[in-house]
Amino acid sequence: MLTIIIVSCICLIAALAYYIYEESNGFKVTEYTLQSSLINKDSIRIAFLSDLHNYEHGEKNKDLYDAIEKGNPDFIIFAGDMITSCMEADYDYSKTLEFIEALSKKWTIYYGMGNHEERFRRKSDKFPGKYEDLTNKLTKIGAPIIVDEKIEVNDFGIAIYGLDLEHDYYRKLIKRKLPDDYLNNKFGDVDKTKFSILIAHNPEHFKEYAKWGENLCLSGHVHGGIVNIPLLGGVISPQLKIFPKYDGGLFHEGDSTMILSRGIGSHTTNIRVNNKAELIFINIKR
């Protein structure tokens, strides 16, 4: 009987380890469809990625590139943290830049600021020259970071806003509310003549974003809460909030919609449970 119990426990542990390994590797493809009379085309298809963190799906991210190519988007949006800045100062992100360059040869990329890109800039003493190096190289390959800027994509009837959120709004354990006029001070009033997309890496402030009035907010940062428990959701956010309200998926606030990526990569500890990394395609139909 003891032998049976021991063997059963070993099998259970092995099965659990294999499940965690499978969940923590590879990615799924998620599709969302929205409608708007503001776009200039019958339909628009966007590939949306967030939080790659220098991770590779296949050599030089070939598996990820192939999935994007198969999805046939009109353009690509990154919601930040495509690189990692919390490791050693000489952390190598060249393979990520090679991947982005390969994408940029076929599609236009709109790259939003994440807290890891922001950390390069803010902690220039720890990462000397890293922010300048990163931004110069991204600009050279045609995928510059959009820093508090509005980009009009007139062919599609879209306005894209890239929010550069200060470090104070990422602090752990403490949520600092965005001032009511925060986005107006950054961008002015939202353009109501176009379908507006706000790239805002941290989803925690979605209510405040929605008051400004964007049609669609694209966020990441939370990595799906690492472990997803059915009916309860993601377990923990980077701000150390337990069971955060926004972990991954589709959310609505007033007339605004937020699509929150579970992240396409990971850093430090590559563990995911019931929370597969994801590549997202967004279809906007008129």
N, C-alpha and C positions, 0 to 999 in steps of 0.2 A: 504493500500500500504506500509506504514511504517513497519507494522508487517511482511509483506512478505519479505521486504528488510532485516530486522533484522534476521529473521529465515534463510534466504538464506546465510547471512554472517556467522551465527553460523555454519551452515552445511558445508560451505566452509572451515572454520577454523578447524572444527572437522575432515574433510576429509584430509586436509593438515597435521594435527597433526598425524593422523593415518598413512599416507604415510611415514612421517619422522620416526615414530616409527618402521614401518615395514622395512624401508631401514637401520635403525640403529641397527637392531637386526637380528640374523641369518647370514648366509653366502651363497654364490653361489660357484659352482665348475666350474672352467675354465680349458679348455684343449688347449695345444699347441703341434704341431708336427713339428719336425725339422729333417733334414737328414744329415748324415755324414758317410763317408767311414772310419773314424778313429776308430769307436767303434768296440769292439770284439764280439758283439752279433748282432743278427738280429734286435733286438729292446731293448731299455732300457726305463723304466718308472720311473719318479722321482716325488715324492710329494714335493711341494715347499710351504713353509709358511714363512711369515715375519710379524713382528709387532703384536704379540699376546698381549703384554703389560698386562699380567696377566689376560686377559679377559677369561671368561668361556662361552662356547657354550654347554649348558647342564651341569648338575652336574659333576664337575671334568673333563669338556670338553669331556663328553661321545659322544655328537653329532659329534664333530670334529673327535674324534678317530674313530668312526664308519664310517664316510665318507672316512677317509684315508684308513681304512681296506677294504672298498668296492672298493676303487680305485686300490688296489693291486699293490702298487709301489715296485720297487726293493730296493730303499733306499729313505731317506728323507733329504732335505736340508732346514736349517733355514737361512734367511738372516738378522738376528739380531733383537734386541728389543723384545725379547720374554718376558722380564721382564720390569718393569718401575722403573726409578731411580730419577724422578723429584718430588716425593711426600715426605712425612715425612721419616725420617731416618729409622724408624722401619717398613717400608712398607713390607708386608708379601707376598712373592712369592712362598710359599711352595706348593700351589695347581698347579702352573705351573711346578714346579720340579716333582711333582707326575705324571703329564700328560706326561712330557718328559720321565720320567722313564718307564712309561707304554709303550710308543712308542718304547723305546730303547730295550725292551725285545723281540720285534719282528722284528725291522728294524734297520739298521745302520743309524746313524744320523750324518750329517756334519753341524756344528753350526758355522755360521759366526758372526763376531763382529758387534754390532750395537752401536749407539751413547749412548744408555742408559746403556749398559754394560760398555762401555768406561767411562761413567761418574762415575760409581761406583769406577773405578780405579783412575781416575783423581782427584776426590773430596773425597779423603780418610778421610779428616777431617770431612766432612758432613756425610759420609757413612763409618764410621770406621769398617774395617774388612769385609765389604759387598762383595767386589770383590773377596777376598780370599775365603770367604764362598761359594759364587756362583760357582766359578770355581772349587773348591775342590769337591763340591757336583755333579757338572756336570761330572767331570772326574770319580768320583766314580760310577755314573750310566751309564757311557760309552758314554757320549755325550759332550766331551770337546770342548771349543771354539777354533776355528782354528785361531791363531794369527800370521799373516804374515808367513804362512806356506803352503807348497805344500803337498798335500796328493795324492798318486798314487793309483788309484783303478784299478789294473791291470786286474782283471777279466772282467772288462767292457771296458778297453782301455780308461779310463778317468783320467785326472789330475784335482784335485780341489784345487784352491788357495783361502785362506781365508784372505781378506784384512783388516788390522787394520788401519782405516783412522783416522788421528789425528783431534783433535777438531777444529783446524784452518780451516779445510775444511768443517765444518758444520756451520760456523758463519752466523748469521741472517743478511739479507740485503746486505751482501758483499760476492761475489763469488771469492775465491782465486783459481787461476788456478794451477792445478797439474804440477810440473816440467816434462819435456819430459822424463826424466830418472827415474821418481818416482817409477814406478812398476818394472823396471829393477833393481833398487837398493834394492827393497824389495825381489824380487823372482828370479832375473836373467832373461834370455830370456824365453819366453813362450815355453813349450814343444810342438813341432810341430808333434811329433809322436803319440800324444794322443788327444782325444777330450778334450779341456781345458774349465773348468768352473771357472769363477771368481766370488766369493761371495763378493760383494761390496755394502754395505748397502745404501750409498748415490748415487742415479742415476745421480745427477747433473753433474758428471764428466765423463759421458759415452764416450764422444769424446776422452778424454785422455786415458781412459781404452782401447778403441778400437785401438788406435795407438800402444799399447803394443802388441795386437794381439790375445786375447782370442777368442775362438769360441762362447762362451755364457757367458753373464754377468747376474747375478741374483741380483736384488736390491729390496728395499722397501722404508721405511722412509717417503714417501710423503702422504701415506694414501689416495691415489687417488685424492688429492686436497680437501678433505672433501665434498665439493659440486661440482657435475659435471654438467656443462651446455652443452647441445647438441651443437655441432659444435665449441664450445669454449674450452671444456675440464674442468679439475679440476681448482678450483678457486684460491687456495692458498697453498703454500708449507710450511714446517716447517721453511724454511729460509725467510718466509714472501714475497716470490716472487709471484706476481699475475699472474694467468694463466701460471704456469710453463710448459716448453716444455715437460718435462717428468713427467707425472702424474700417468699413469698406462697403462699396455698393452705391446705390442710388438714394438720394435724399432730396426733399423738397422743403422750401421755406418761402411762403408767399408765391410770387411768380418765378422764383429762381429754382433751378435744379443744380444739385451738386453730384458729380460722379467722382467717387473716391477710390483711387487705385489701391489694391493690396500690395503694390510694389512688384517690380519685375525681377528684383534681386534682393540681396541682403548683405549685411556686413557684421563683423565681430563674431557673432555666433549664428551659423546658418541652420536655424531650427524653425520649422513651421509645422503646425498640427491642425488639420482640417482647414487649411488656409493656404492654398496653392498660390504661388506667384502668378501674376496675370498680365497678359497683353490685352488691351482693350481696344475695340473698334466702336466708334460712335457714328451712327447714321442719323443725319438730320434731313428730314423730308419736308418739302413744301406743301 
